Amino acid sequence: MTKFNFEKQLSRLEEIVAKLEEEQTDLDASVKLFEEGVTLSKELSQKLETVKFKVEELKKKGAEMMTEPFDTDLAEDENGK
């Protein structure tokens, strides 16, 4: 299966669900769609967990960051000096 970004994978999963809900989809096609849907669902869940972890880490780092006063001696004046 080709790797897609999160949005494309989610869109494909929604397509699969819609096709599975159609009564005219035959059994063999339904099984293949279901298998693809399960695979996509697992990949999407893993991506969400990864993003959740990254956000939590950034929040921790942000809470630990301390601001420092701006050093006006190092700032450039109006003439760029």
C-alpha positions as CSV (number, residue, x, y, z in Angstrom):
1,M,0.0,0.0,0.0
2,T,1.3,3.5,-0.9
3,K,2.0,5.7,2.1
4,F,-0.2,8.8,2.2
5,N,-0.4,11.7,4.6
6,F,-2.8,11.6,7.4
7,E,-5.6,13.5,5.7
8,K,-5.5,11.3,2.6
9,Q,-5.5,8.2,4.7
10,L,-8.4,9.4,6.7
11,S,-10.3,10.3,3.5
12,R,-9.6,6.8,2.1
13,L,-10.9,5.2,5.3
14,E,-14.1,7.3,5.0
15,E,-14.4,6.1,1.4
16,I,-14.0,2.5,2.5
17,V,-16.7,2.9,5.2
18,A,-19.1,4.4,2.7
19,K,-18.5,1.5,0.2
20,L,-18.9,-1.1,3.0
21,E,-22.3,0.5,3.9
22,E,-23.5,0.1,0.3
23,E,-25.6,-3.1,-0.1
24,Q,-24.4,-3.8,-3.6
25,T,-20.7,-4.3,-2.6
26,D,-20.1,-8.1,-3.0
27,L,-18.6,-10.2,-0.2
28,D,-15.1,-10.5,-1.7
29,A,-14.8,-6.8,-2.3
30,S,-16.1,-6.1,1.2
31,V,-13.5,-8.3,2.8
32,K,-10.7,-6.6,0.8
33,L,-12.0,-3.2,1.7
34,F,-12.4,-4.2,5.4
35,E,-8.7,-5.4,5.5
36,E,-7.5,-2.2,3.9
37,G,-9.7,-0.2,6.4
38,V,-8.2,-2.1,9.4
39,T,-4.7,-1.4,8.2
40,L,-5.5,2.3,7.6
41,S,-7.1,2.5,11.0
42,K,-4.0,1.1,12.7
43,E,-1.7,3.5,10.9
44,L,-3.9,6.5,11.7
45,S,-4.0,5.5,15.4
46,Q,-0.2,5.2,15.5
47,K,0.2,8.6,13.9
48,L,-2.2,10.1,16.4
49,E,-0.3,8.6,19.3
50,T,3.0,9.9,17.9
51,V,1.5,13.4,17.6
52,K,0.0,13.2,21.0
53,F,3.4,12.2,22.5
54,K,5.1,15.1,20.6
55,V,2.6,17.6,21.8
56,E,2.9,16.4,25.4
57,E,6.7,16.7,25.2
58,L,6.5,20.2,23.7
59,K,4.1,21.2,26.5
60,K,6.6,19.9,29.1
61,K,9.5,21.7,27.5
62,G,7.4,24.9,27.2
63,A,6.6,24.8,30.9
64,E,10.3,24.4,31.7
65,M,11.4,27.2,29.5
66,M,12.2,30.4,31.3
67,T,12.2,33.8,29.7
68,E,15.2,36.0,29.8
69,P,15.2,39.8,29.8
70,F,16.0,41.4,26.5
71,D,19.6,42.7,26.5
72,T,19.3,46.2,25.1
73,D,23.1,46.5,24.9
74,L,23.1,43.8,22.1
75,A,20.3,45.4,20.1
76,E,21.0,47.4,17.0
77,D,20.2,51.0,17.0
78,E,18.2,52.8,14.2
79,N,21.4,52.9,12.0
80,G,21.9,49.2,12.3
81,K,24.9,49.5,14.6
